[in-house]
Amino acid sequence: MKLQLGELQQKLQSALETQQQAMQQLQDQLLMKEQLQEELESAEADAQDATEQLDLFQQSYD
């Protein structure tokens, strides 16, 4: 019985470590998603600015 208890404790410890690793990966991915979202928003703003400047440039030749 003691051996089974030891094995169960080992399995529980292993499962808890796996869960902790998964949570860390999830947090890392969430942080990366937030960073990518910020980069995307910045790129969209840059594209909008460039489009507006191009429109003004073209209007000056009309």
Backbone bond lengths (Angstrom), bond angles and torsions (degrees), N, CA, C in turn:
res aa  C-N    CA-C-N  psi(-1)  N-CA   C-N-CA  omega(-1)  CA-C   N-CA-C  phi
1 M - - - 1.465 - - 1.530 110.68 -
2 K 1.330 116.14 -38.83 1.454 119.31 -179.41 1.524 111.38 -63.43
3 L 1.332 116.09 -37.78 1.458 120.59 178.99 1.533 109.88 -62.53
4 Q 1.330 115.84 -42.30 1.466 119.15 178.97 1.525 110.67 -63.34
5 L 1.313 116.22 -39.96 1.461 119.92 179.51 1.536 109.67 -63.04
6 G 1.310 116.53 -42.65 1.460 120.96 178.10 1.519 111.34 -62.33
7 E 1.332 115.42 -42.50 1.466 119.42 178.55 1.530 111.24 -64.15
8 L 1.321 116.09 -40.33 1.465 119.99 179.45 1.528 110.79 -65.69
9 Q 1.339 115.44 -40.29 1.461 118.62 178.03 1.533 110.63 -63.76
10 Q 1.327 115.96 -38.85 1.462 120.63 178.80 1.533 110.80 -65.59
11 K 1.333 116.03 -43.05 1.466 119.81 178.67 1.526 110.91 -64.13
12 L 1.334 115.04 -40.47 1.464 119.19 179.38 1.527 110.16 -64.10
13 Q 1.320 116.49 -44.92 1.467 120.98 178.72 1.528 110.37 -60.13
14 S 1.314 116.55 -44.23 1.462 121.30 179.34 1.528 110.81 -62.77
15 A 1.324 116.27 -42.95 1.469 120.60 179.57 1.524 110.85 -64.54
16 L 1.326 116.70 -39.43 1.464 120.35 179.18 1.532 111.04 -66.50
17 E 1.324 116.51 -39.34 1.462 120.13 177.50 1.527 110.98 -65.23
18 T 1.323 116.50 -41.67 1.467 120.87 178.07 1.525 109.94 -62.62
19 Q 1.325 115.84 -42.29 1.469 120.37 179.09 1.524 110.48 -63.08
20 Q 1.322 116.75 -41.68 1.458 120.99 179.86 1.534 110.67 -63.98
21 Q 1.332 116.13 -41.80 1.466 120.26 178.34 1.531 110.46 -63.65
22 A 1.322 116.49 -41.56 1.466 120.59 179.69 1.525 110.46 -64.17
23 M 1.327 117.17 -41.23 1.466 120.51 178.12 1.526 110.87 -63.41
24 Q 1.328 117.09 -40.40 1.463 120.87 178.85 1.527 110.41 -64.35
25 Q 1.339 116.36 -43.16 1.464 119.80 177.96 1.527 110.94 -61.70
26 L 1.326 115.86 -40.63 1.462 120.51 179.33 1.528 110.67 -63.57
27 Q 1.332 116.38 -43.15 1.470 119.67 177.98 1.525 110.78 -63.42
28 D 1.330 116.69 -41.46 1.468 120.65 178.35 1.526 110.84 -61.87
29 Q 1.332 115.74 -43.36 1.464 120.14 -179.51 1.529 111.08 -66.15
30 L 1.331 116.22 -37.47 1.460 119.99 178.46 1.525 110.45 -64.96
31 L 1.325 116.00 -42.40 1.459 120.11 177.77 1.528 110.28 -62.63
32 M 1.322 116.35 -43.48 1.460 120.38 179.13 1.529 110.34 -62.80
33 K 1.330 116.34 -40.78 1.464 120.19 178.85 1.524 110.42 -60.92
34 E 1.340 116.32 -42.88 1.457 120.00 179.51 1.527 110.73 -63.54
35 Q 1.330 116.73 -41.37 1.458 120.22 179.04 1.529 111.02 -65.01
36 L 1.332 116.37 -42.50 1.457 120.13 178.61 1.528 111.11 -64.98
37 Q 1.322 116.28 -37.08 1.467 120.46 177.97 1.527 110.09 -62.70
38 E 1.337 116.17 -42.65 1.466 119.99 178.60 1.531 110.53 -64.09
39 E 1.332 116.73 -41.95 1.464 120.38 178.53 1.530 111.04 -63.44
40 L 1.320 115.89 -41.17 1.466 120.26 178.79 1.521 111.08 -62.98
41 E 1.332 116.52 -44.77 1.458 119.89 179.71 1.526 110.91 -63.32
42 S 1.322 116.39 -39.04 1.467 120.94 178.31 1.531 110.36 -64.95
43 A 1.336 116.45 -43.35 1.461 120.55 179.44 1.526 111.05 -64.87
44 E 1.335 116.57 -38.76 1.463 119.74 178.00 1.526 110.91 -64.75
45 A 1.328 116.50 -40.36 1.466 120.38 177.81 1.525 110.33 -64.32
46 D 1.333 116.94 -42.77 1.469 120.86 177.94 1.526 110.93 -61.76
47 A 1.314 116.68 -41.51 1.468 120.65 179.47 1.521 110.30 -65.12
48 Q 1.322 116.72 -40.13 1.468 120.64 178.31 1.529 110.47 -63.34
49 D 1.332 116.16 -43.81 1.472 120.06 178.32 1.526 110.96 -61.42
50 A 1.315 116.33 -45.37 1.463 120.81 -179.45 1.526 110.61 -62.58
51 T 1.317 117.13 -40.00 1.460 121.28 178.99 1.529 110.49 -63.57
52 E 1.336 115.60 -43.57 1.466 119.32 179.26 1.523 111.24 -64.44
53 Q 1.324 116.88 -41.00 1.462 119.77 178.33 1.526 111.54 -64.94
54 L 1.314 116.14 -39.53 1.463 120.31 177.77 1.526 110.53 -64.18
55 D 1.324 116.82 -42.20 1.465 120.38 177.53 1.524 111.10 -59.82
56 L 1.349 116.87 -44.21 1.471 120.46 179.26 1.526 110.86 -64.03
57 F 1.316 115.72 -40.49 1.462 121.04 178.88 1.527 110.39 -61.66
58 Q 1.338 115.88 -45.43 1.468 120.06 -179.28 1.523 110.80 -67.09
59 Q 1.336 117.76 -36.73 1.462 120.81 179.62 1.522 111.12 -65.10
60 S 1.334 115.99 -31.99 1.465 118.96 -178.90 1.526 111.32 -69.21
61 Y 1.329 117.32 -17.22 1.468 120.93 178.68 1.528 112.53 -100.42
62 D 1.317 116.00 -2.98 1.481 118.42 179.33 1.505 111.76 -84.41
